[in-house]
Every structure is written in C-alpha cells, then in structure tokens.
Amino acid sequence: MFDVEEVEVGGDVNHEFMAPTEVGEDLFVYAPDGTYAANLEAAYCERPEPVEPGSQPLVRAHTPGVPGVDDLSAHLGRRRS
C-alpha cells in the first residue's frame, strides 16, 4: 500500500492510501524504491538539468556481459534516461 499525497484545488493537501489492484477508479505512479507515489492527477516529474554538448569529457566504459539498458545504467551507477 502507498501513501499518496495529493494537492487539491485551493492548495490544501490530503493523503490518499492506494494499493495496486486489477480494478479500481484511479491510476497512480510510484517509484520502485518507495521514494515517490502520486495519483496521476497530481503526479509531477522533474526535468534534468541541461548539459551543454561537449561540456563534459567522453569516458570509455568497459561493459562486458551487460546486455541491456537497465543493466548498463546499474553497471554505470547512472539513472536510466
């Protein structure tokens, strides 16, 4: 079960408890690590800071046996983008 914080019209904040089920009236998103959950009506995402092309050096990374994007981001310690 997730404690989902919603922002209502007028600025008041309430909490809604939701659980993943096959049926229901609302959809929500959540972070697998439990750091974020929100009803789709109140969900938001933060845009990453832009990086100027060429402002950071290219780095060669050895990635043997890393078959996919999820594995690669975990191997490099980076968030999947």
Biopython code that builds the backbone (N, CA, C, O; Angstrom):
import numpy as np
from Bio.PDB.StructureBuilder import StructureBuilder

atoms = [
    (1, "MET", "N", (0.848, -1.172, 0.000)),
    (1, "MET", "CA", (0.000, 0.000, 0.000)),
    (1, "MET", "C", (0.890, 1.231, 0.000)),
    (1, "MET", "O", (1.957, 1.229, 0.615)),
    (2, "PHE", "N", (0.460, 2.280, -0.685)),
    (2, "PHE", "CA", (1.228, 3.504, -0.814)),
    (2, "PHE", "C", (0.459, 4.662, -0.210)),
    (2, "PHE", "O", (-0.758, 4.755, -0.368)),
    (3, "ASP", "N", (1.164, 5.544, 0.479)),
    (3, "ASP", "CA", (0.589, 6.786, 0.971)),
    (3, "ASP", "C", (0.843, 7.812, -0.113)),
    (3, "ASP", "O", (1.980, 8.238, -0.318)),
    (4, "VAL", "N", (-0.205, 8.209, -0.806)),
    (4, "VAL", "CA", (-0.080, 9.112, -1.944)),
    (4, "VAL", "C", (-0.540, 10.497, -1.514)),
    (4, "VAL", "O", (-1.672, 10.668, -1.062)),
    (5, "GLU", "N", (0.335, 11.479, -1.656)),
    (5, "GLU", "CA", (-0.017, 12.841, -1.295)),
    (5, "GLU", "C", (-0.592, 13.534, -2.517)),
    (5, "GLU", "O", (0.035, 13.549, -3.577)),
    (6, "GLU", "N", (-1.765, 14.100, -2.381)),
    (6, "GLU", "CA", (-2.402, 14.830, -3.470)),
    (6, "GLU", "C", (-2.521, 16.291, -3.097)),
    (6, "GLU", "O", (-2.679, 16.625, -1.923)),
    (7, "VAL", "N", (-2.445, 17.165, -4.089)),
    (7, "VAL", "CA", (-2.681, 18.579, -3.874)),
    (7, "VAL", "C", (-4.060, 18.887, -4.446)),
    (7, "VAL", "O", (-4.303, 18.682, -5.636)),
    (8, "GLU", "N", (-4.937, 19.367, -3.623)),
    (8, "GLU", "CA", (-6.304, 19.663, -4.032)),
    (8, "GLU", "C", (-6.417, 21.115, -4.479)),
    (8, "GLU", "O", (-5.551, 21.932, -4.168)),
    (9, "VAL", "N", (-7.485, 21.439, -5.210)),
    (9, "VAL", "CA", (-7.759, 22.809, -5.625)),
    (9, "VAL", "C", (-7.867, 23.671, -4.377)),
    (9, "VAL", "O", (-8.530, 23.286, -3.413)),
    (10, "GLY", "N", (-7.230, 24.818, -4.385)),
    (10, "GLY", "CA", (-7.243, 25.689, -3.220)),
    (10, "GLY", "C", (-5.982, 25.545, -2.390)),
    (10, "GLY", "O", (-5.775, 26.319, -1.456)),
    (11, "GLY", "N", (-5.138, 24.581, -2.704)),
    (11, "GLY", "CA", (-3.849, 24.452, -2.031)),
    (11, "GLY", "C", (-3.826, 23.538, -0.830)),
    (11, "GLY", "O", (-2.752, 23.305, -0.276)),
    (12, "ASP", "N", (-4.961, 23.005, -0.397)),
    (12, "ASP", "CA", (-4.950, 22.084, 0.737)),
    (12, "ASP", "C", (-4.351, 20.755, 0.324)),
    (12, "ASP", "O", (-4.538, 20.317, -0.811)),
    (13, "VAL", "N", (-3.638, 20.114, 1.223)),
    (13, "VAL", "CA", (-3.008, 18.830, 0.934)),
    (13, "VAL", "C", (-3.734, 17.750, 1.725)),
    (13, "VAL", "O", (-4.021, 17.919, 2.910)),
    (14, "ASN", "N", (-4.026, 16.637, 1.056)),
    (14, "ASN", "CA", (-4.584, 15.495, 1.768)),
    (14, "ASN", "C", (-3.809, 14.258, 1.378)),
    (14, "ASN", "O", (-3.044, 14.277, 0.413)),
    (15, "HIS", "N", (-3.997, 13.190, 2.115)),
    (15, "HIS", "CA", (-3.312, 11.938, 1.830)),
    (15, "HIS", "C", (-4.339, 10.890, 1.447)),
    (15, "HIS", "O", (-5.412, 10.803, 2.044)),
    (16, "GLU", "N", (-3.998, 10.104, 0.454)),
    (16, "GLU", "CA", (-4.876, 9.050, -0.021)),
    (16, "GLU", "C", (-4.069, 7.762, -0.005)),
    (16, "GLU", "O", (-2.923, 7.749, -0.455)),
    (17, "PHE", "N", (-4.637, 6.692, 0.500)),
    (17, "PHE", "CA", (-3.947, 5.417, 0.531)),
    (17, "PHE", "C", (-4.418, 4.576, -0.634)),
    (17, "PHE", "O", (-5.618, 4.360, -0.802)),
    (18, "MET", "N", (-3.479, 4.094, -1.445)),
    (18, "MET", "CA", (-3.809, 3.333, -2.648)),
    (18, "MET", "C", (-2.999, 2.050, -2.663)),
    (18, "MET", "O", (-1.902, 1.986, -2.108)),
    (19, "ALA", "N", (-3.544, 1.041, -3.295)),
    (19, "ALA", "CA", (-2.858, -0.235, -3.447)),
    (19, "ALA", "C", (-3.044, -0.714, -4.876)),
    (19, "ALA", "O", (-4.123, -0.542, -5.444)),
    (20, "PRO", "N", (-2.005, -1.318, -5.479)),
    (20, "PRO", "CA", (-2.143, -1.835, -6.836)),
    (20, "PRO", "C", (-3.151, -2.985, -6.884)),
    (20, "PRO", "O", (-3.042, -3.944, -6.120)),
    (21, "THR", "N", (-4.125, -2.884, -7.777)),
    (21, "THR", "CA", (-5.125, -3.934, -7.978)),
    (21, "THR", "C", (-5.469, -4.006, -9.457)),
    (21, "THR", "O", (-5.102, -3.117, -10.225)),
    (22, "GLU", "N", (-6.164, -5.047, -9.853)),
    (22, "GLU", "CA", (-6.596, -5.196, -11.244)),
    (22, "GLU", "C", (-7.764, -4.274, -11.571)),
    (22, "GLU", "O", (-7.967, -3.933, -12.736)),
    (23, "VAL", "N", (-8.528, -3.867, -10.577)),
    (23, "VAL", "CA", (-9.686, -2.989, -10.787)),
    (23, "VAL", "C", (-9.569, -1.785, -9.854)),
    (23, "VAL", "O", (-8.852, -1.836, -8.856)),
    (24, "GLY", "N", (-10.265, -0.721, -10.178)),
    (24, "GLY", "CA", (-10.254, 0.460, -9.327)),
    (24, "GLY", "C", (-10.602, 1.685, -10.131)),
    (24, "GLY", "O", (-10.764, 1.611, -11.349)),
    (25, "GLU", "N", (-10.717, 2.813, -9.459)),
    (25, "GLU", "CA", (-11.150, 4.028, -10.138)),
    (25, "GLU", "C", (-10.017, 4.997, -10.447)),
    (25, "GLU", "O", (-10.194, 5.890, -11.275)),
    (26, "ASP", "N", (-8.851, 4.850, -9.804)),
    (26, "ASP", "CA", (-7.750, 5.776, -10.013)),
    (26, "ASP", "C", (-6.506, 5.047, -10.500)),
    (26, "ASP", "O", (-6.317, 3.857, -10.247)),
    (27, "LEU", "N", (-5.668, 5.791, -11.200)),
    (27, "LEU", "CA", (-4.356, 5.291, -11.600)),
    (27, "LEU", "C", (-3.314, 6.087, -10.830)),
    (27, "LEU", "O", (-3.499, 7.274, -10.561)),
    (28, "PHE", "N", (-2.214, 5.424, -10.477)),
    (28, "PHE", "CA", (-1.152, 6.143, -9.798)),
    (28, "PHE", "C", (0.199, 5.632, -10.267)),
    (28, "PHE", "O", (0.320, 4.536, -10.815)),
    (29, "VAL", "N", (1.195, 6.448, -10.038)),
    (29, "VAL", "CA", (2.578, 6.098, -10.371)),
    (29, "VAL", "C", (3.367, 6.036, -9.075)),
    (29, "VAL", "O", (3.025, 6.698, -8.095)),
    (30, "TYR", "N", (4.427, 5.233, -9.077)),
    (30, "TYR", "CA", (5.258, 5.132, -7.884)),
    (30, "TYR", "C", (6.672, 4.736, -8.272)),
    (30, "TYR", "O", (6.902, 4.100, -9.301)),
    (31, "ALA", "N", (7.604, 5.125, -7.432)),
    (31, "ALA", "CA", (8.999, 4.734, -7.605)),
    (31, "ALA", "C", (9.190, 3.377, -6.956)),
    (31, "ALA", "O", (8.742, 3.172, -5.827)),
    (32, "PRO", "N", (9.843, 2.442, -7.638)),
    (32, "PRO", "CA", (10.051, 1.114, -7.059)),
    (32, "PRO", "C", (10.750, 1.134, -5.702)),
    (32, "PRO", "O", (10.541, 0.234, -4.889)),
    (33, "ASP", "N", (11.580, 2.152, -5.446)),
    (33, "ASP", "CA", (12.280, 2.206, -4.162)),
    (33, "ASP", "C", (11.436, 2.856, -3.063)),
    (33, "ASP", "O", (11.907, 3.004, -1.936)),
    (34, "GLY", "N", (10.198, 3.246, -3.374)),
    (34, "GLY", "CA", (9.291, 3.791, -2.379)),
    (34, "GLY", "C", (9.479, 5.257, -2.047)),
    (34, "GLY", "O", (8.882, 5.747, -1.089)),
    (35, "THR", "N", (10.294, 5.974, -2.814)),
    (35, "THR", "CA", (10.548, 7.380, -2.507)),
    (35, "THR", "C", (9.489, 8.321, -3.061)),
    (35, "THR", "O", (9.465, 9.495, -2.691)),
    (36, "TYR", "N", (8.601, 7.834, -3.949)),
    (36, "TYR", "CA", (7.595, 8.710, -4.544)),
    (36, "TYR", "C", (6.389, 7.897, -4.971)),
    (36, "TYR", "O", (6.529, 6.796, -5.504)),
    (37, "ALA", "N", (5.210, 8.440, -4.737)),
    (37, "ALA", "CA", (3.966, 7.873, -5.235)),
    (37, "ALA", "C", (2.972, 9.011, -5.382)),
    (37, "ALA", "O", (2.926, 9.906, -4.538)),
    (38, "ALA", "N", (2.172, 8.988, -6.448)),
    (38, "ALA", "CA", (1.183, 10.045, -6.654)),
    (38, "ALA", "C", (0.079, 9.562, -7.575)),
    (38, "ALA", "O", (0.312, 8.772, -8.489)),
    (39, "ASN", "N", (-1.120, 10.048, -7.321)),
    (39, "ASN", "CA", (-2.240, 9.859, -8.225)),
    (39, "ASN", "C", (-1.857, 10.541, -9.539)),
    (39, "ASN", "O", (-1.184, 11.572, -9.512)),
    (40, "LEU", "N", (-2.266, 9.996, -10.687)),
    (40, "LEU", "CA", (-1.888, 10.601, -11.964)),
    (40, "LEU", "C", (-2.352, 12.043, -12.090)),
    (40, "LEU", "O", (-1.736, 12.833, -12.805)),
    (41, "GLU", "N", (-3.424, 12.391, -11.408)),
    (41, "GLU", "CA", (-3.905, 13.774, -11.472)),
    (41, "GLU", "C", (-2.953, 14.739, -10.778)),
    (41, "GLU", "O", (-2.945, 15.929, -11.094)),
    (42, "ALA", "N", (-2.149, 14.247, -9.835)),
    (42, "ALA", "CA", (-1.251, 15.111, -9.066)),
    (42, "ALA", "C", (0.221, 14.818, -9.320)),
    (42, "ALA", "O", (1.078, 15.494, -8.752)),
    (43, "ALA", "N", (0.541, 13.839, -10.150)),
    (43, "ALA", "CA", (1.934, 13.438, -10.369)),
    (43, "ALA", "C", (2.719, 14.532, -11.089)),
    (43, "ALA", "O", (2.169, 15.285, -11.892)),
    (44, "TYR", "N", (3.986, 14.603, -10.792)),
    (44, "TYR", "CA", (4.878, 15.532, -11.465)),
    (44, "TYR", "C", (6.227, 14.860, -11.653)),
    (44, "TYR", "O", (6.541, 13.875, -10.985)),
    (45, "CYS", "N", (7.008, 15.390, -12.552)),
    (45, "CYS", "CA", (8.378, 14.905, -12.710)),
    (45, "CYS", "C", (9.289, 16.109, -12.848)),
    (45, "CYS", "O", (8.881, 17.171, -13.317)),
    (46, "GLU", "N", (10.511, 15.923, -12.436)),
    (46, "GLU", "CA", (11.484, 16.999, -12.533)),
    (46, "GLU", "C", (12.320, 16.801, -13.776)),
    (46, "GLU", "O", (12.791, 15.698, -14.053)),
    (47, "ARG", "N", (12.498, 17.848, -14.506)),
    (47, "ARG", "CA", (13.307, 17.804, -15.715)),
    (47, "ARG", "C", (14.776, 17.896, -15.315)),
    (47, "ARG", "O", (15.143, 18.735, -14.493)),
    (48, "PRO", "N", (15.619, 17.037, -15.892)),
    (48, "PRO", "CA", (17.043, 17.103, -15.531)),
    (48, "PRO", "C", (17.683, 18.398, -16.018)),
    (48, "PRO", "O", (17.225, 19.010, -16.983)),
    (49, "GLU", "N", (18.740, 18.802, -15.338)),
    (49, "GLU", "CA", (19.469, 19.996, -15.752)),
    (49, "GLU", "C", (20.078, 19.763, -17.132)),
    (49, "GLU", "O", (20.677, 18.714, -17.369)),
    (50, "PRO", "N", (19.937, 20.715, -18.037)),
    (50, "PRO", "CA", (20.523, 20.532, -19.370)),
    (50, "PRO", "C", (22.047, 20.520, -19.307)),
    (50, "PRO", "O", (22.653, 21.204, -18.482)),
    (51, "VAL", "N", (22.643, 19.744, -20.178)),
    (51, "VAL", "CA", (24.093, 19.668, -20.281)),
    (51, "VAL", "C", (24.479, 20.160, -21.662)),
    (51, "VAL", "O", (23.984, 19.666, -22.675)),
    (52, "GLU", "N", (25.351, 21.119, -21.690)),
    (52, "GLU", "CA", (25.810, 21.679, -22.953)),
    (52, "GLU", "C", (26.658, 20.631, -23.681)),
    (52, "GLU", "O", (27.608, 20.105, -23.104)),
    (53, "PRO", "N", (26.326, 20.320, -24.947)),
    (53, "PRO", "CA", (27.119, 19.333, -25.688)),
    (53, "PRO", "C", (28.598, 19.718, -25.692)),
    (53, "PRO", "O", (28.953, 20.865, -25.962)),
    (54, "GLY", "N", (29.440, 18.753, -25.392)),
    (54, "GLY", "CA", (30.881, 18.986, -25.380)),
    (54, "GLY", "C", (31.409, 19.576, -24.088)),
    (54, "GLY", "O", (32.612, 19.812, -23.970)),
    (55, "SER", "N", (30.529, 19.826, -23.102)),
    (55, "SER", "CA", (30.984, 20.429, -21.852)),
    (55, "SER", "C", (31.573, 19.401, -20.883)),
    (55, "SER", "O", (32.231, 19.772, -19.910)),
    (56, "GLN", "N", (31.343, 18.130, -21.141)),
    (56, "GLN", "CA", (31.894, 17.086, -20.289)),
    (56, "GLN", "C", (32.690, 16.127, -21.167)),
    (56, "GLN", "O", (32.280, 15.826, -22.288)),
    (57, "PRO", "N", (33.818, 15.649, -20.668)),
    (57, "PRO", "CA", (34.637, 14.757, -21.486)),
    (57, "PRO", "C", (33.954, 13.400, -21.689)),
    (57, "PRO", "O", (33.237, 12.916, -20.813)),
    (58, "LEU", "N", (34.184, 12.807, -22.839)),
    (58, "LEU", "CA", (33.704, 11.455, -23.097)),
    (58, "LEU", "C", (34.575, 10.481, -22.316)),
    (58, "LEU", "O", (35.787, 10.665, -22.207)),
    (59, "VAL", "N", (33.952, 9.459, -21.781)),
    (59, "VAL", "CA", (34.671, 8.473, -20.987)),
    (59, "VAL", "C", (34.393, 7.100, -21.562)),
    (59, "VAL", "O", (33.237, 6.743, -21.788)),
    (60, "ARG", "N", (35.444, 6.324, -21.800)),
    (60, "ARG", "CA", (35.280, 4.964, -22.296)),
    (60, "ARG", "C", (34.958, 4.061, -21.110)),
    (60, "ARG", "O", (35.666, 4.070, -20.102)),
    (61, "ALA", "N", (33.876, 3.275, -21.239)),
    (61, "ALA", "CA", (33.457, 2.391, -20.144)),
    (61, "ALA", "C", (33.486, 0.948, -20.625)),
    (61, "ALA", "O", (32.928, 0.625, -21.673)),
    (62, "HIS", "N", (34.131, 0.090, -19.863)),
    (62, "HIS", "CA", (34.208, -1.333, -20.168)),
    (62, "HIS", "C", (32.923, -1.988, -19.664)),
    (62, "HIS", "O", (32.639, -1.946, -18.467)),
    (63, "THR", "N", (32.144, -2.592, -20.562)),
    (63, "THR", "CA", (30.826, -3.143, -20.183)),
    (63, "THR", "C", (30.625, -4.571, -20.683)),
    (63, "THR", "O", (29.619, -4.844, -21.339)),
    (64, "PRO", "N", (31.542, -5.486, -20.398)),
    (64, "PRO", "CA", (31.340, -6.863, -20.853)),
    (64, "PRO", "C", (30.191, -7.531, -20.096)),
    (64, "PRO", "O", (30.052, -7.352, -18.886)),
    (65, "GLY", "N", (29.378, -8.291, -20.807)),
    (65, "GLY", "CA", (28.287, -9.028, -20.183)),
    (65, "GLY", "C", (27.155, -8.148, -19.678)),
    (65, "GLY", "O", (26.402, -8.558, -18.794)),
    (66, "VAL", "N", (27.024, -6.952, -20.221)),
    (66, "VAL", "CA", (25.945, -6.035, -19.827)),
    (66, "VAL", "C", (24.989, -5.952, -21.020)),
    (66, "VAL", "O", (25.223, -5.174, -21.945)),
    (67, "PRO", "N", (23.901, -6.757, -21.004)),
    (67, "PRO", "CA", (23.087, -6.926, -22.202)),
    (67, "PRO", "C", (22.034, -5.862, -22.502)),
    (67, "PRO", "O", (21.581, -5.771, -23.643)),
    (68, "GLY", "N", (21.633, -5.066, -21.533)),
    (68, "GLY", "CA", (20.529, -4.140, -21.805)),
    (68, "GLY", "C", (20.693, -2.803, -21.115)),
    (68, "GLY", "O", (21.627, -2.599, -20.340)),
    (69, "VAL", "N", (19.774, -1.895, -21.404)),
    (69, "VAL", "CA", (19.840, -0.543, -20.872)),
    (69, "VAL", "C", (19.741, -0.534, -19.348)),
    (69, "VAL", "O", (20.500, 0.175, -18.687)),
    (70, "ASP", "N", (18.813, -1.315, -18.780)),
    (70, "ASP", "CA", (18.680, -1.351, -17.319)),
    (70, "ASP", "C", (19.958, -1.865, -16.667)),
    (70, "ASP", "O", (20.408, -1.324, -15.657)),
    (71, "ASP", "N", (20.538, -2.908, -17.245)),
    (71, "ASP", "CA", (21.792, -3.450, -16.720)),
    (71, "ASP", "C", (22.922, -2.439, -16.852)),
    (71, "ASP", "O", (23.745, -2.296, -15.948)),
    (72, "LEU", "N", (22.960, -1.736, -17.986)),
    (72, "LEU", "CA", (24.007, -0.745, -18.221)),
    (72, "LEU", "C", (23.903, 0.414, -17.234)),
    (72, "LEU", "O", (24.912, 0.850, -16.680)),
    (73, "SER", "N", (22.690, 0.914, -17.014)),
    (73, "SER", "CA", (22.557, 2.043, -16.080)),
    (73, "SER", "C", (22.941, 1.612, -14.664)),
    (73, "SER", "O", (23.544, 2.396, -13.932)),
    (74, "ALA", "N", (22.607, 0.390, -14.265)),
    (74, "ALA", "CA", (23.004, -0.119, -12.952)),
    (74, "ALA", "C", (24.531, -0.280, -12.884)),
    (74, "ALA", "O", (25.153, 0.078, -11.883)),
    (75, "HIS", "N", (25.128, -0.820, -13.953)),
    (75, "HIS", "CA", (26.576, -1.034, -14.010)),
    (75, "HIS", "C", (27.347, 0.273, -13.887)),
    (75, "HIS", "O", (28.385, 0.332, -13.229)),
    (76, "LEU", "N", (26.828, 1.326, -14.528)),
    (76, "LEU", "CA", (27.496, 2.619, -14.523)),
    (76, "LEU", "C", (27.089, 3.497, -13.343)),
    (76, "LEU", "O", (27.663, 4.564, -13.125)),
    (77, "GLY", "N", (26.084, 3.036, -12.577)),
    (77, "GLY", "CA", (25.615, 3.829, -11.449)),
    (77, "GLY", "C", (24.892, 5.098, -11.879)),
    (77, "GLY", "O", (24.942, 6.125, -11.202)),
    (78, "ARG", "N", (24.225, 5.000, -13.008)),
    (78, "ARG", "CA", (23.503, 6.163, -13.565)),
    (78, "ARG", "C", (22.030, 5.843, -13.664)),
    (78, "ARG", "O", (21.638, 4.683, -13.792)),
    (79, "ARG", "N", (21.217, 6.883, -13.605)),
    (79, "ARG", "CA", (19.784, 6.739, -13.776)),
    (79, "ARG", "C", (19.468, 6.553, -15.261)),
    (79, "ARG", "O", (20.033, 7.238, -16.114)),
    (80, "ARG", "N", (18.573, 5.633, -15.555)),
    (80, "ARG", "CA", (18.162, 5.428, -16.955)),
    (80, "ARG", "C", (17.455, 6.679, -17.446)),
    (80, "ARG", "O", (16.605, 7.224, -16.741)),
    (81, "SER", "N", (17.789, 7.140, -18.636)),
    (81, "SER", "CA", (17.139, 8.337, -19.161)),
    (81, "SER", "C", (16.359, 8.025, -20.407)),
    (81, "SER", "O", (15.743, 8.917, -20.989)),
]
sb = StructureBuilder()
sb.init_structure("model")
sb.init_model(0)
sb.init_chain("A")
sb.init_seg("    ")
for serial, (resi, resn, name, xyz) in enumerate(atoms, 1):
    if name == "N":
        sb.init_residue(resn, " ", resi, " ")
    sb.init_atom(name, np.array(xyz, "f"), 0.0, 1.0, " ", f" {name:<3s}", serial, name[0])
structure = sb.get_structure()
